[in-house]
């Protein structure tokens, strides 16, 4: 039997959406207020889903304490109260859109999980705007 367990987390971070090789007007046209040079912040909500076989002995797909600790070390410690553009190495050359943040989180977590697990990352940038990434 397979099941999916999910863990919620959150982090607060600042970012700026822009392309260095575009002028200010083009960045404003494409990214709007998100391109303003002094950055802006979000209270990100994260839901991580792990799908796998239910262990007959423990009844777990994955021990949620392990998942909690993994999210804390790979995401919260790395992103919380940071300027994503300036403080997070993955975004030195990658525009920190919600889509790209979700992919980075997925990649960081996937490397630490057993390869038999399927992974889903749901990232809310605002209560109305969110991304779902499953590695596809």
N, C-alpha and C positions, 0 to 999 in steps of 0.2 A: 504494500500500500504506500502511495505517495501522498504527501501533504505539503502545504506551504505554511511556514511560520513567518510572521512579520514583526519587526521591531521599529518603533518610532524614535526619532532623535531630532535635535534641532541645533542650529548654530547661527550666529550672527556674523555677517561679513560685509565688507564694502567692496565695491568694484566699479569699474568704468568700462563701458563697451565702446570700443573704437579700433580703428585700424591706423597704424602709424603712418602708412604710406598715403592716406587720404587727408585732404585738408579739413579744417574744422567744419566748413559748410557741408561737405559730403557726409562726414560722420554724423552731423546733426540731422541731415535728411534721412539717413538709414537708421540710426540708433536713437534719435530724438533726445530727450532730456538725459537719457542714460549715457550720453557721450560727453556730458559736461566735465570739464577737466578736474574738478575737485572731488570726484567720486560721489557715490551714494551707497546706502546700505539696505540690507534686507534681513528679515528674521526668517531664515530658511527652515522649512519643516521637511524632514527626511523620513521616508518609510523604506526599509530594506526588507525584501521578501526572499526567503531561502526555501527552495523546493527540493525535496528528496524523499528517499524511502524512510518510513518510520522504523526505527530500530526496534526489533522485537524484544530486546532485553530492557532498554531504558524507556521506550515509548516516545523518544525524542526523534525529530528530524535532525535538529542541532540543539545543543544546550544553549538556551537563550542567554545565559551568562557569558558564554564564549562569544556569541554574536554581539552582545552589548559591549564587551571589552574591545572587540575588533572595530566596531563603529567608533568607539571613543578614541582609540589610538590612531586609526587611519583617517578619520574624518573630523571629529570634533576637535581633537588636539591640533590637527593640521590647519583647519579652516576657521575655527571660532575666534571672533574678535580680531580677524586679520583683514588686511587689504589684499584681496585675491591677486590683483595685478602685481603688487609689489612684494608680498610676503610668501606667496605660494609658488614654488618652482615650476609646477606644471602649467602655470598661467603666465610665465615670463614671455612666451611667444604665442600662446593660445588665448583667444578672446574668451573671457569668463562669462559666456552666456549661460543661461540655465541648462541648455542642452549640453554644452561642453562640461559644465560642472557635474552633471549627472553621469556623463561618460567617464570622467576622471574618477569619480567616487566608485563607479562600477569596477573600473580597472584595478583600483587600489584594493578593493574588497575581494574581487575574483582571484587575485594572486594569492590571497591568504586562505581561501576556502578549498576544501576537498573538491577535486574536479568532477565528482559525481553530482554536485549540487547545481541546480539552475538558480540564477540570481536575477532579481528585479529591483531596480532603484526607482523610487518615485520621489521627485524633488519639487516641493512647492516653493516658488520664489515669492509669491503672494498668495493669499487665500483663493484667488481666482486663476492664477497662472501657474501651471505645473508641467513637468516633463516626466514621462515614463520611459525608462531605458532597460532593455533586456539583453543587450549584447548583440542584437540582430542588425 
